[in-house]
Amino acid sequence: MLVDSHCHLDFPDFATELDAVVSRAKQAGVGTMLTIGTRLKAFDGVRAVAERFDNIWCSVGIHPHEAAEEPINEASALLERANHPRVVGIGEAGLDYYYEHSPRDDQIRNFRAHIEAARETGLPLIVHARDADDDLCQILEEESARGQFPGLIHCFSSTAKLAETSLKLGMYISISGIVTFKKAEELRRIVANVPLDRLLVETDAPYLAPMPHRGKRNEPAFVTHTAANVAALKGVATDRLADVTTENFFRLFSKARRPQ
């Protein structure tokens, strides 16, 4: 079994065929999916997907792109929603200095509030990181010194510095279809050095479809291609990679139940 540890099944891209998408994932051997919150005002839709399918869980969070529109100074709004039995993670949250759809100060404020929620609930923090590695490393180290919290860097495509800092702090690294792209040599070098017991795989669907589907709408079934690529980088069989990353997912997202 594989787990797609990060997808966006509430997005309009899947509205007309969600049952078929979930069915194709199951046929491909993807037994569990985590659909991710990006806005509090859209959380009801995220939760509804997780309530509809036994093998789909969800998170609650505010994407850094939305930080100016949905500012929070403390964790209460996240904590309230995190009590729901289908919510197993906090985020995605983090810093994105590539697009900067929200001011950096707003992103940092929201990010710290998400860390507070992860620390208080014990649910993993799901971190979005783009072109902000120095600030991310500093914040993660500062906040870890105040009290530990579980977490992962999702869709990892950053520097070795962020990978090393995250691993040092006990976090996990989640790999998306970017690892299959022709120009992702540096990413592949970093992935080759990440310990197997700290790796997850994901699609970030509907974005970032892996080869050979690049340019198409991504979906959870396609995580098999990413997993095969990561297995080759690690020098292990695909079945072994599937077993290990599934174990890692349920160790990190301990509130989620394994499918029957």
Backbone as JSON, one array per atom type, in Angstrom:
{
  "sequence": "MLVDSHCHLDFPDFATELDAVVSRAKQAGVGTMLTIGTRLKAFDGVRAVAERFDNIWCSVGIHPHEAAEEPINEASALLERANHPRVVGIGEAGLDYYYEHSPRDDQIRNFRAHIEAARETGLPLIVHARDADDDLCQILEEESARGQFPGLIHCFSSTAKLAETSLKLGMYISISGIVTFKKAEELRRIVANVPLDRLLVETDAPYLAPMPHRGKRNEPAFVTHTAANVAALKGVATDRLADVTTENFFRLFSKARRPQ",
  "N": [[0.83, -1.2, 0.0], [0.41, 2.26, -0.72], [0.63, 5.66, 0.47], [-0.83, 8.73, -0.25], [0.37, 11.52, 0.86], [-0.29, 14.18, 0.71], [-2.65, 16.03, -0.79], [-5.19, 17.81, -2.66], [-8.18, 17.4, -2.55], [-10.56, 18.7, -2.33], [-10.61, 20.68, -4.17], [-11.88, 22.46, -7.05], [-11.09, 21.12, -9.36], [-11.57, 18.43, -9.05], [-14.25, 18.13, -8.67], [-16.34, 17.04, -10.26], [-15.78, 14.36, -10.53], [-14.94, 12.98, -8.26], [-15.4, 10.52, -6.95], [-14.52, 8.7, -8.91], [-11.81, 9.4, -9.07], [-10.88, 8.7, -6.51], [-11.41, 5.99, -6.64], [-9.65, 5.19, -8.71], [-7.25, 5.69, -7.45], [-7.3, 3.74, -5.42], [-7.26, 1.42, -7.0], [-4.71, 1.65, -7.98], [-3.22, 1.04, -5.82], [-3.06, 2.87, -3.78], [-3.78, 3.37, -0.66], [-4.49, 5.18, 1.32], [-5.22, 8.64, 1.79], [-4.37, 12.07, 2.31], [-6.07, 14.94, 2.52], [-5.72, 18.41, 2.13], [-5.98, 21.34, 4.13], [-6.25, 24.75, 3.15], [-7.4, 27.19, 3.55], [-9.3, 28.73, 6.1], [-11.94, 29.45, 5.63], [-12.65, 27.65, 3.71], [-12.64, 25.26, 4.95], [-14.8, 23.6, 5.65], [-15.46, 22.26, 3.29], [-13.15, 20.74, 2.85], [-13.18, 19.09, 5.09], [-15.56, 17.73, 4.56], [-14.91, 16.05, 2.42], [-13.15, 14.27, 3.69], [-14.88, 13.14, 5.52], [-16.52, 11.74, 3.86], [-15.17, 9.56, 2.77], [-13.71, 6.59, 3.95], [-10.98, 6.18, 3.85], [-9.7, 8.59, 3.63], [-8.21, 11.37, 5.09], [-7.89, 14.57, 6.76], [-6.52, 17.95, 6.99], [-6.17, 21.06, 8.81], [-5.67, 24.39, 8.0], [-3.94, 27.45, 6.99], [-2.8, 28.49, 4.03], [0.32, 30.04, 3.12], [-0.06, 31.86, 1.02], [-2.55, 32.86, 1.59], [-2.35, 34.32, 3.86], [-2.59, 37.09, 4.35], [-5.26, 37.56, 3.85], [-6.53, 35.89, 5.64], [-5.7, 36.44, 8.5], [-4.18, 35.32, 11.53], [-3.49, 35.57, 14.96], [-3.07, 33.88, 17.01], [-3.57, 30.45, 18.11], [-6.23, 29.58, 18.36], [-8.4, 29.41, 16.48], [-7.55, 27.39, 14.81], [-7.24, 25.28, 16.61], [-9.84, 24.78, 17.44], [-11.03, 23.63, 15.17], [-9.37, 21.48, 14.79], [-10.15, 19.58, 16.57], [-11.94, 17.9, 15.38], [-12.67, 14.52, 14.46], [-11.63, 13.62, 11.98], [-9.56, 15.25, 11.36], [-6.15, 15.31, 11.08], [-3.79, 16.7, 10.94], [-1.92, 19.84, 11.0], [-2.06, 22.57, 8.97], [-1.82, 23.31, 5.35], [0.94, 25.34, 6.16], [3.35, 28.0, 6.27], [6.12, 29.53, 4.58], [6.3, 31.51, 1.68], [8.26, 32.99, -0.41], [8.57, 33.28, -3.05], [6.29, 33.78, -4.7], [5.0, 35.59, -3.0], [2.3, 36.33, -2.35], [1.14, 37.17, -0.07], [2.17, 39.55, 2.43], [5.43, 39.24, 3.93], [5.62, 39.49, 6.73], [3.0, 38.9, 7.54], [2.83, 36.23, 6.73], [4.77, 35.05, 8.39], [3.71, 35.55, 10.96], [1.3, 34.05, 10.85], [2.42, 31.52, 10.42], [3.79, 30.99, 12.83], [1.6, 30.81, 14.53], [0.4, 28.48, 13.6], [2.4, 26.66, 14.28], [2.2, 26.82, 17.05], [-0.33, 25.63, 17.34], [0.23, 23.04, 16.45], [2.05, 22.24, 18.37], [0.43, 22.3, 20.68], [-1.65, 20.48, 20.13], [-0.32, 18.19, 19.33], [-0.52, 17.28, 16.79], [0.84, 16.77, 13.51], [2.76, 19.37, 11.97], [2.34, 20.74, 8.82], [4.41, 21.82, 6.45], [4.83, 24.38, 4.12], [7.26, 25.41, 1.88], [9.02, 27.76, 0.11], [11.57, 29.36, -1.48], [12.41, 30.53, 0.9], [14.17, 29.59, 2.79], [16.12, 30.34, 4.74], [14.73, 31.96, 6.65], [12.76, 30.1, 7.38], [14.28, 28.0, 8.53], [15.35, 29.36, 10.73], [13.01, 30.08, 12.18], [11.86, 27.54, 12.7], [13.86, 26.43, 14.31], [13.9, 28.26, 16.47], [11.26, 27.98, 17.45], [11.2, 25.27, 18.07], [12.93, 25.23, 20.2], [11.35, 26.34, 22.12], [9.55, 24.4, 22.65], [8.86, 21.12, 21.66], [7.47, 19.89, 18.55], [5.69, 17.85, 16.22], [6.28, 17.29, 12.67], [6.49, 17.97, 9.09], [8.23, 18.73, 6.02], [6.53, 19.58, 3.28], [6.18, 18.54, -0.16], [8.93, 18.69, -0.9], [11.4, 20.75, -2.21], [13.59, 22.22, -1.79], [16.59, 23.55, -0.28], [19.63, 21.78, 0.72], [20.25, 22.67, 3.23], [17.76, 23.26, 4.49], [16.65, 20.71, 4.51], [18.49, 19.35, 6.18], [18.25, 20.83, 8.57], [15.54, 20.39, 9.22], [15.46, 17.58, 9.53], [17.21, 17.31, 11.68], [15.66, 18.43, 13.67], [13.79, 16.51, 14.03], [11.83, 16.23, 12.12], [9.98, 15.19, 9.17], [10.41, 14.45, 5.63], [8.67, 15.11, 2.72], [8.13, 13.9, -0.52], [7.41, 14.98, -3.77], [6.04, 14.81, -7.17], [7.94, 16.38, -8.43], [10.45, 15.3, -8.15], [10.74, 13.6, -10.27], [11.21, 15.16, -12.45], [13.12, 16.34, -15.24], [15.09, 18.32, -14.78], [15.64, 18.19, -12.09], [17.97, 17.49, -10.66], [19.52, 18.31, -8.41], [17.64, 18.1, -6.35], [17.22, 15.33, -6.41], [19.71, 14.44, -5.54], [19.64, 15.34, -2.89], [17.44, 13.9, -1.87], [18.43, 11.32, -2.03], [20.02, 11.23, 0.18], [18.39, 11.44, 2.38], [17.24, 9.82, 5.25], [15.61, 6.65, 5.04], [13.61, 6.16, 6.92], [12.47, 8.6, 7.36], [11.08, 9.56, 5.25], [8.32, 10.55, 3.18], [5.8, 10.22, 0.6], [4.03, 12.06, -1.93], [1.4, 13.66, -3.88], [0.54, 16.34, -4.19], [-1.66, 16.93, -5.62], [-4.13, 18.87, -7.31], [-1.78, 19.56, -8.63], [1.56, 19.49, -10.15], [2.03, 17.01, -11.56], [3.69, 13.91, -11.9], [6.31, 12.67, -14.08], [5.24, 10.01, -16.16], [3.18, 11.83, -16.66], [3.36, 14.55, -16.68], [2.27, 17.9, -16.99], [-0.37, 17.3, -17.15], [-3.49, 17.16, -15.28], [-2.87, 16.39, -11.96], [-3.33, 13.49, -9.83], [-4.18, 11.35, -7.0], [-3.57, 8.63, -7.68], [-1.28, 8.81, -9.2], [0.87, 8.95, -7.53], [2.29, 6.66, -7.45], [4.25, 6.74, -9.43], [6.04, 8.65, -8.49], [6.85, 7.35, -6.14], [8.15, 5.09, -7.22], [10.33, 6.31, -8.44], [11.64, 7.45, -6.23], [12.26, 5.12, -4.85], [14.16, 3.99, -6.58], [16.19, 5.9, -6.33], [16.91, 5.48, -3.69], [17.78, 2.92, -3.78], [16.2, 0.67, -3.24], [13.6, -1.84, -3.37], [10.43, -1.21, -4.97], [8.2, -2.11, -3.54], [9.24, -2.25, -0.97], [9.82, 0.46, -0.52], [7.2, 1.44, -0.55], [6.12, 0.14, 1.72], [7.72, 1.22, 3.78], [7.33, 4.04, 3.61], [4.62, 4.15, 4.1], [4.48, 3.16, 6.73], [5.92, 5.23, 7.92], [4.16, 7.38, 7.49], [1.9, 6.71, 9.12], [3.11, 6.63, 11.57], [3.87, 9.28, 11.94], [1.44, 10.74, 11.46], [-0.36, 10.03, 13.65], [-2.96, 10.06, 14.53], [-4.53, 9.26, 12.46], [-6.21, 6.39, 11.18], [-5.34, 3.13, 10.12], [-6.38, 1.68, 7.0], [-8.95, -0.83, 6.77]],
  "CA": [[0.0, 0.0, 0.0], [1.01, 3.58, -0.69], [-0.15, 6.77, 1.02], [-0.62, 10.07, -0.79], [0.38, 12.27, 2.11], [-0.66, 15.58, 0.52], [-3.41, 16.32, -2.0], [-6.23, 18.83, -2.46], [-9.34, 16.78, -3.19], [-11.72, 19.59, -2.28], [-10.49, 21.69, -5.21], [-12.85, 22.3, -8.15], [-10.56, 20.21, -10.38], [-12.07, 17.07, -8.82], [-15.64, 18.21, -8.24], [-17.28, 16.23, -11.04], [-15.39, 12.94, -10.63], [-14.17, 12.62, -7.08], [-15.52, 9.07, -6.73], [-13.65, 8.01, -9.87], [-10.43, 9.68, -8.68], [-10.59, 7.87, -5.35], [-11.4, 4.61, -7.11], [-8.41, 4.95, -9.45], [-6.18, 5.62, -6.46], [-7.37, 2.43, -4.79], [-6.82, 0.43, -7.98], [-3.26, 1.8, -8.14], [-2.57, 0.62, -4.58], [-2.97, 3.99, -2.85], [-4.82, 3.0, 0.3], [-4.82, 6.28, 2.22], [-4.92, 9.97, 1.26], [-4.54, 13.19, 3.22], [-6.47, 16.14, 1.78], [-5.08, 19.46, 2.91], [-6.63, 22.63, 4.28], [-5.47, 25.92, 2.74], [-8.12, 28.39, 4.01], [-10.3, 28.39, 7.1], [-13.28, 29.59, 5.08], [-12.91, 26.49, 2.86], [-12.41, 24.04, 5.71], [-15.97, 22.7, 5.62], [-15.35, 21.42, 2.11], [-12.06, 19.79, 3.08], [-13.68, 18.12, 6.07], [-16.61, 16.92, 3.93], [-14.26, 15.0, 1.65], [-12.64, 13.27, 4.63], [-16.02, 12.44, 6.12], [-17.2, 10.94, 2.83], [-14.4, 8.37, 2.43], [-13.05, 6.04, 5.13], [-9.52, 6.15, 3.72], [-9.21, 9.95, 3.43], [-8.13, 12.21, 6.28], [-7.71, 15.97, 6.36], [-5.82, 18.87, 7.88], [-6.73, 22.4, 8.88], [-4.6, 25.37, 7.97], [-4.01, 28.62, 6.12], [-1.64, 28.55, 3.15], [0.94, 31.37, 3.19], [-0.66, 32.77, 0.04], [-3.8, 33.39, 2.13], [-2.08, 34.86, 5.2], [-3.11, 38.46, 4.49], [-6.73, 37.51, 3.83], [-6.97, 35.17, 6.84], [-4.66, 36.58, 9.52], [-4.44, 34.83, 12.87], [-2.42, 35.92, 15.88], [-2.9, 32.77, 17.94], [-3.94, 29.17, 17.54], [-7.56, 29.12, 18.76], [-9.24, 29.04, 15.34], [-7.06, 26.1, 14.34], [-7.49, 24.27, 17.64], [-11.26, 24.46, 17.43], [-11.3, 22.73, 14.05], [-8.52, 20.29, 14.91], [-10.82, 18.6, 17.42], [-12.75, 16.97, 14.57], [-11.98, 13.23, 14.39], [-10.98, 13.38, 10.69], [-8.42, 16.17, 11.22], [-4.96, 14.63, 11.61], [-2.61, 17.53, 10.78], [-2.05, 21.29, 11.04], [-1.46, 23.18, 7.79], [-0.43, 23.64, 5.22], [1.35, 26.68, 6.54], [4.77, 28.16, 6.03], [6.57, 30.77, 3.96], [6.5, 31.48, 0.23], [8.84, 34.27, -0.83], [8.66, 33.27, -4.51], [5.14, 34.53, -5.19], [4.68, 36.66, -2.04], [0.91, 36.77, -2.45], [0.9, 37.86, 1.2], [3.4, 40.12, 2.97], [6.23, 38.29, 4.71], [5.27, 39.57, 8.16], [1.75, 38.17, 7.72], [3.14, 34.81, 6.61], [5.5, 34.62, 9.58], [2.77, 35.55, 12.08], [0.44, 32.89, 10.72], [3.21, 30.31, 10.57], [4.02, 30.76, 14.25], [0.33, 30.37, 15.12], [0.25, 27.06, 13.24], [3.33, 25.9, 15.12], [1.57, 26.76, 18.38], [-1.4, 24.64, 17.28], [0.84, 21.72, 16.36], [2.63, 21.93, 19.68], [-0.62, 22.07, 21.67], [-2.44, 19.3, 19.8], [0.51, 17.04, 19.0], [-0.72, 16.92, 15.39], [1.99, 17.22, 12.72], [2.76, 20.61, 11.21], [2.6, 20.51, 7.4], [5.13, 23.05, 6.11], [5.05, 24.82, 2.75], [8.51, 26.15, 1.85], [9.52, 28.14, -1.22], [12.48, 30.51, -1.52], [12.4, 31.17, 2.23], [14.8, 28.6, 3.65], [16.81, 30.92, 5.9], [13.74, 32.32, 7.66], [12.13, 28.88, 7.86], [15.19, 27.32, 9.46], [15.44, 30.14, 11.97], [11.75, 29.97, 12.92], [11.72, 26.17, 13.18], [14.79, 26.23, 15.42], [13.42, 29.05, 17.6], [10.04, 27.41, 18.01], [11.52, 23.97, 18.68], [13.55, 25.5, 21.49], [10.28, 26.68, 23.05], [8.76, 23.19, 22.88], [8.88, 20.3, 20.46], [6.23, 19.63, 17.8], [5.96, 17.0, 15.05], [6.01, 17.98, 11.41], [7.17, 17.59, 7.85], [8.31, 19.67, 4.92], [5.78, 18.95, 2.19], [6.6, 18.85, -1.54], [10.27, 19.24, -0.7], [12.17, 21.13, -3.4], [14.4, 23.3, -1.24], [18.03, 23.34, -0.17], [20.11, 20.79, 1.67], [20.2, 23.29, 4.56], [16.44, 23.06, 5.09], [16.51, 19.28, 4.78], [19.3, 19.0, 7.35], [17.65, 21.44, 9.77], [14.29, 19.69, 9.51], [15.77, 16.24, 10.05], [17.81, 17.5, 13.0], [14.58, 18.75, 14.6], [12.9, 15.36, 14.13], [10.77, 16.32, 11.13], [10.01, 14.3, 8.02], [10.52, 15.09, 4.32], [7.71, 14.52, 1.78], [8.61, 14.08, -1.89], [6.35, 15.05, -4.79], [6.42, 14.48, -8.53], [9.08, 17.18, -8.89], [11.65, 14.47, -8.16], [10.83, 12.91, -11.56], [11.44, 16.12, -13.53], [14.44, 16.22, -15.83], [16.04, 19.29, -14.24], [15.63, 18.13, -10.62], [19.14, 16.72, -10.22], [19.9, 18.67, -7.04], [16.65, 17.49, -5.47], [17.48, 13.89, -6.34], [20.89, 14.25, -4.68], [19.23, 15.52, -1.49], [16.57, 12.78, -1.5], [19.26, 10.13, -1.86], [20.66, 11.29, 1.5], [17.4, 11.47, 3.45], [17.02, 8.46, 5.76], [14.35, 6.04, 4.62], [12.57, 6.22, 7.96], [11.96, 9.97, 7.49], [10.54, 9.93, 3.95], [6.95, 10.32, 2.75], [5.56, 10.58, -0.79], [2.78, 12.8, -2.11], [1.16, 14.21, -5.22], [0.13, 17.76, -4.21], [-2.71, 17.02, -6.65], [-4.04, 18.62, -8.76], [-0.57, 20.16, -9.2], [2.86, 18.81, -10.19], [1.95, 15.61, -11.99], [5.01, 13.35, -12.19], [6.49, 11.97, -15.34], [5.03, 10.49, -17.53], [1.93, 12.59, -16.76], [3.64, 15.97, -16.48], [1.45, 18.76, -17.82], [-1.77, 16.92, -16.95], [-3.96, 17.29, -13.9], [-2.36, 15.33, -11.08], [-4.3, 12.84, -8.95], [-3.48, 10.47, -6.06], [-3.06, 7.4, -8.29], [0.02, 9.06, -9.83], [1.95, 8.89, -6.54], [3.07, 5.45, -7.73], [5.42, 7.1, -10.23], [6.98, 9.3, -7.57], [7.39, 6.32, -5.25], [9.1, 4.28, -7.98], [11.54, 7.11, -8.63], [12.33, 7.54, -4.94], [12.81, 3.79, -4.57], [15.38, 3.84, -7.37], [17.21, 6.76, -5.73], [17.32, 4.89, -2.42], [18.31, 1.58, -4.02], [15.35, -0.35, -2.63], [12.47, -2.26, -4.2], [9.27, -0.34, -4.84], [7.37, -2.61, -2.44], [9.89, -1.85, 0.27], [9.59, 1.89, -0.37], [5.8, 1.61, -0.19], [5.94, -0.28, 3.11], [8.4, 2.14, 4.7], [6.69, 5.35, 3.63], [3.32, 3.98, 4.76], [4.77, 3.11, 8.17], [6.3, 6.58, 8.34], [2.97, 8.22, 7.53], [1.05, 6.42, 10.27], [3.85, 7.01, 12.77], [3.79, 10.74, 12.08], [0.03, 11.14, 11.56], [-0.81, 8.92, 14.49], [-4.41, 10.13, 14.74], [-5.15, 8.55, 11.33], [-6.31, 4.95, 11.32], [-5.04, 2.35, 8.92], [-7.59, 1.11, 6.38], [-9.21, -2.23, 7.08]],
  "C": [[0.87, 1.24, 0.0], [0.07, 4.57, -0.03], [0.19, 8.02, 0.22], [-0.76, 11.02, 0.38], [0.01, 13.74, 1.95], [-1.35, 15.75, -0.82], [-4.53, 17.29, -1.63], [-7.52, 18.36, -3.15], [-10.6, 17.62, -3.09], [-11.69, 20.62, -3.41], [-11.46, 21.43, -6.35], [-12.39, 21.33, -9.24], [-11.14, 18.8, -10.26], [-13.57, 17.01, -8.59], [-16.56, 17.24, -8.96], [-16.94, 14.75, -11.08], [-14.6, 12.47, -9.41], [-14.24, 11.11, -6.81], [-14.59, 8.3, -7.65], [-12.19, 8.2, -9.52], [-10.02, 8.8, -7.5], [-10.53, 6.4, -5.74], [-10.11, 4.28, -7.86], [-7.21, 4.88, -8.49], [-6.15, 4.23, -5.81], [-6.87, 1.34, -5.73], [-5.3, 0.47, -8.17], [-2.5, 1.4, -6.88], [-2.38, 1.74, -3.57], [-4.12, 3.83, -1.85], [-5.27, 4.1, 1.22], [-4.41, 7.59, 1.57], [-5.15, 11.0, 2.36], [-4.84, 14.43, 2.39], [-6.28, 17.35, 2.69], [-5.9, 20.74, 2.94], [-5.71, 23.77, 3.88], [-6.12, 27.23, 3.17], [-9.14, 27.95, 5.06], [-11.71, 28.47, 6.51], [-13.63, 28.45, 4.13], [-12.82, 25.18, 3.63], [-13.59, 23.08, 5.67], [-15.92, 21.76, 4.42], [-14.26, 20.38, 2.24], [-12.53, 18.69, 4.02], [-14.71, 17.2, 5.44], [-16.02, 15.79, 3.1], [-13.78, 13.9, 2.58], [-13.76, 12.49, 5.3], [-16.68, 11.47, 5.14], [-16.5, 9.61, 2.55], [-13.62, 7.89, 3.66], [-11.54, 6.14, 5.06], [-8.93, 7.52, 3.41], [-9.31, 10.72, 4.72], [-7.87, 13.64, 5.83], [-6.9, 16.74, 7.38], [-6.57, 20.2, 7.89], [-5.58, 23.4, 8.89], [-4.87, 26.49, 6.99], [-2.71, 28.69, 5.33], [-1.0, 29.93, 3.24], [0.42, 32.36, 2.15], [-1.88, 33.49, 0.61], [-3.6, 34.13, 3.46], [-2.62, 36.27, 5.4], [-4.63, 38.47, 4.56], [-7.27, 36.85, 5.08], [-5.88, 35.26, 7.91], [-5.1, 35.98, 10.85], [-3.23, 35.15, 13.75], [-2.16, 34.84, 16.91], [-3.67, 31.57, 17.41], [-5.41, 28.79, 17.7], [-8.42, 28.68, 17.59], [-8.83, 27.69, 14.76], [-7.4, 25.0, 15.33], [-8.95, 23.83, 17.64], [-11.58, 23.43, 16.35], [-10.51, 21.43, 14.15], [-9.14, 19.22, 15.81], [-11.62, 17.58, 16.62], [-11.99, 15.66, 14.37], [-11.28, 12.94, 13.06], [-9.78, 14.28, 10.47], [-7.2, 15.54, 11.88], [-3.7, 15.48, 11.49], [-2.95, 19.01, 10.82], [-1.32, 21.88, 9.83], [-2.26, 22.84, 6.54], [-0.2, 25.11, 5.55], [2.84, 26.79, 6.26], [5.08, 29.5, 5.42], [6.79, 30.56, 2.47], [6.96, 32.86, -0.21], [9.03, 34.33, -2.35], [7.53, 34.1, -5.1], [4.81, 35.75, -4.32], [3.27, 37.22, -2.26], [0.44, 37.43, -1.16], [2.22, 38.42, 1.71], [4.13, 39.13, 3.88], [5.87, 38.32, 6.19], [3.97, 38.81, 8.45], [1.99, 36.66, 7.66], [3.81, 34.29, 7.88], [4.57, 34.55, 10.79], [1.87, 34.31, 12.02], [1.2, 31.58, 10.94], [3.46, 29.99, 12.04], [2.74, 30.31, 14.96], [0.07, 28.9, 14.8], [1.19, 26.18, 14.07], [2.78, 25.75, 16.53], [0.48, 25.69, 18.41], [-0.83, 23.23, 17.22], [1.42, 21.3, 17.7], [1.54, 21.56, 20.69], [-1.4, 20.79, 21.41], [-1.61, 18.04, 19.65], [0.31, 16.56, 17.57], [0.43, 17.48, 14.55], [1.73, 18.54, 12.0], [3.16, 20.3, 9.77], [3.13, 21.81, 6.81], [5.26, 23.22, 4.6], [6.29, 25.7, 2.75], [8.89, 26.47, 0.42], [10.31, 29.45, -1.12], [12.53, 31.26, -0.19], [13.16, 30.33, 3.26], [15.46, 29.2, 4.88], [15.83, 31.28, 7.01], [13.06, 31.08, 8.23], [13.01, 28.16, 8.86], [15.26, 28.05, 10.79], [14.19, 29.98, 12.82], [11.58, 28.57, 13.5], [12.64, 25.92, 14.37], [14.34, 27.01, 16.67], [12.22, 28.4, 18.26], [10.28, 26.05, 18.64], [12.16, 24.16, 20.04], [12.51, 25.84, 22.55], [9.43, 25.46, 23.42], [8.63, 22.41, 21.59], [7.49, 20.16, 19.85], [6.6, 18.74, 16.62], [5.7, 17.76, 13.77], [6.76, 17.4, 10.24], [7.25, 18.78, 6.92], [7.63, 19.01, 3.74], [6.34, 19.4, 0.85], [8.03, 19.4, -1.54], [10.95, 19.5, -2.04], [13.14, 22.25, -3.04], [15.86, 22.89, -1.16], [18.38, 22.24, 0.82], [20.06, 21.35, 3.09], [18.85, 23.07, 5.23], [16.2, 21.59, 5.4], [17.25, 18.89, 6.05], [18.71, 19.58, 8.63], [16.39, 20.69, 10.18], [14.54, 18.32, 10.12], [16.35, 16.33, 11.46], [16.73, 17.74, 14.06], [13.55, 17.63, 14.7], [11.77, 15.34, 13.12], [10.99, 15.32, 10.0], [10.08, 15.13, 6.73], [9.57, 14.36, 3.36], [8.09, 14.9, 0.35], [7.44, 14.01, -2.87], [6.89, 14.64, -6.15], [7.57, 15.29, -9.09], [10.33, 16.32, -9.01], [11.82, 13.73, -9.48], [11.18, 13.85, -12.7], [12.9, 16.09, -13.97], [15.47, 17.11, -15.16], [16.16, 19.25, -12.72], [16.82, 17.35, -10.06], [19.54, 17.03, -8.78], [18.92, 18.07, -6.04], [16.92, 16.0, -5.32], [18.7, 13.6, -5.47], [20.51, 14.38, -3.21], [18.39, 14.33, -1.03], [17.39, 11.52, -1.25], [19.9, 10.08, -0.47], [19.68, 11.38, 2.66], [17.17, 10.04, 3.96], [15.65, 7.92, 5.36], [13.24, 6.23, 5.65], [12.06, 7.63, 8.22], [11.34, 10.46, 6.19], [9.05, 9.63, 3.84], [6.89, 10.65, 1.26], [4.18, 11.21, -0.91], [2.61, 13.18, -3.57], [1.09, 15.73, -5.23], [-0.91, 17.98, -5.31], [-3.7, 18.12, -6.3], [-2.77, 19.15, -9.43], [0.54, 19.13, -9.36], [2.77, 17.33, -10.54], [3.34, 15.1, -12.36], [5.1, 12.86, -13.63], [5.94, 10.56, -15.18], [3.76, 11.33, -17.72], [2.13, 14.1, -16.66], [2.86, 16.81, -17.49], [-0.03, 18.45, -17.73], [-2.19, 17.24, -15.52], [-3.45, 16.11, -13.09], [-3.51, 14.73, -10.28], [-3.58, 11.79, -8.12], [-2.92, 9.19, -6.68], [-1.64, 7.57, -8.83], [1.17, 9.05, -8.82], [2.81, 7.65, -6.74], [4.33, 5.77, -8.53], [6.48, 7.79, -9.37], [7.64, 8.27, -6.67], [8.42, 5.45, -5.97], [10.41, 5.02, -8.18], [12.34, 7.21, -7.34], [12.96, 6.2, -4.57], [14.12, 3.58, -5.32], [16.51, 4.68, -6.78], [17.77, 6.15, -4.44], [17.89, 3.49, -2.58], [17.53, 0.49, -3.34], [14.23, -0.71, -3.6], [11.29, -1.34, -3.97], [8.35, -0.8, -3.72], [7.93, -2.21, -1.09], [9.68, -0.36, 0.53], [8.16, 2.17, 0.05], [5.56, 1.26, 1.28], [6.52, 0.75, 4.08], [7.69, 3.48, 4.77], [5.3, 5.28, 4.25], [3.5, 3.92, 6.27], [5.12, 4.5, 8.68], [5.08, 7.49, 8.46], [2.17, 7.97, 8.8], [1.79, 6.65, 11.6], [3.74, 8.51, 13.01], [2.36, 11.2, 12.31], [-0.7, 10.07, 12.39], [-2.3, 8.95, 14.78], [-5.15, 9.41, 13.61], [-5.15, 7.05, 11.59], [-5.97, 4.26, 10.0], [-6.33, 1.8, 8.32], [-7.73, -0.37, 6.73], [-8.74, -3.12, 5.94]]
}
